[in-house]
Amino acid sequence: MTRLTQDYSGPSLPAGSAEGMPQEALARHDAFMTRKAPSLESDWMQVDIYKAHIEEMGPAMLTRMHELTMSVFWPHRAPDIALCIGLGKGYVALDEIGRPLSSAMGFPSDEDFAMLGMMVTTPRLQAQGTGGRLLRRLINDLKGRDLRLSATREGYRLYEAAGFTPVGLVYQHQGMARAIHPPEPVAGVTVRPMRPDDLPAIAALDRHAYGAARTAILTALNEVSEVIVAERGGEIEGFAMMRTFGKGRVIGPLIAEQDGVAMQLAAHFILACEGEFLRLDTIVESERFEAFVSAAGLGVYDTVTDMRFGRLRRAKSGPMTYGLAMQSLG
């Protein structure tokens, strides 16, 4: 079992990242990380009437993680969770008879960035400090990285207390795809299936939009997804993936530089899946794109908050993220 070798010694962010953070957020982070609690090295904690222990996330935790996500009504199937477990590192808190109480994972990209996700706490214990204990341990593991996460309403106060600041809303569109009139194609843009020689261009577009090179994540997604690209004049200027997820299928990541191209990419999958359950989570504030997706039967079901600790990494211009891979992966 992995143990930390040192306790918290102050915020550790990439050079220049702290300067872009509000001072009150850094102060909240310090207070959160130094809150009176058992040593970060300890694998035991008292939770309500339970004595819980912390174990490292791994394939053996798949069944327990599926049980935990179902307790908060997440739609994730076992293969969706297995994908995350294979791509990240983290912890699970278990009670004395092995029932899952809480979880937290990190998904590093490059040497200075990580997405946090799969942060779940069983409803009866959400005010007992279990999630905070795992979050402190995870942050300590990821020293030297800018961090980002998608905060549910239930988790928002915890992440705010840890120093994370809001960036914007993630709109969770979902529903039964219905027949739509295809959008007017952008001049010169054609949509076609991905070829192996498109992979470097796809990686470059995603790196710009996401804010880091998530090579392992893209590779894993590519293996389980249908992938299409938007091409103009021999250059790839957008791409989208679709895979089985939750109640049906999810479109994402979807990366494009403008609404019209994003709509062309999304329309390809929507038209192919008429009558099926589709989901698309978007961070881009675009009335045109969201109206198009909603008209196709994918109305806004819920929102979560995109939050950061460190430098703002997600692109606000050029190729942007019109569809997340999933909320835990960004």
Secondary structure, DSSP 8 states (H G I E B T S, - for coil): ----SS---S----TTTGGGS-HHHHHHHHHHHTSS-S-TT--EEEETTEEEEEEE--GGGHHHHHHHHHHTT----HHHHHHHHHH-EEEEEE-TTS-EEEEEEEEEETTTEEEEEEEEE-GGGTTTTHHHHHHHHHHHHTTTSEEEEEE-TTTHHHHHHTT-EEEEEEEEEEEE----------TTEEEEE--GGGHHHHHHHHHHHHSS--HHHHHHHHHHSEEEEEEETTEEEEEEEEEEETTEEEEEEEEESSHHHHHHHHHHHHHHTTTSEEEEEE-S--HHHHHHHHHTT-EEEEEEEEEEESS--S-SSSSEEEE-S-TTT-
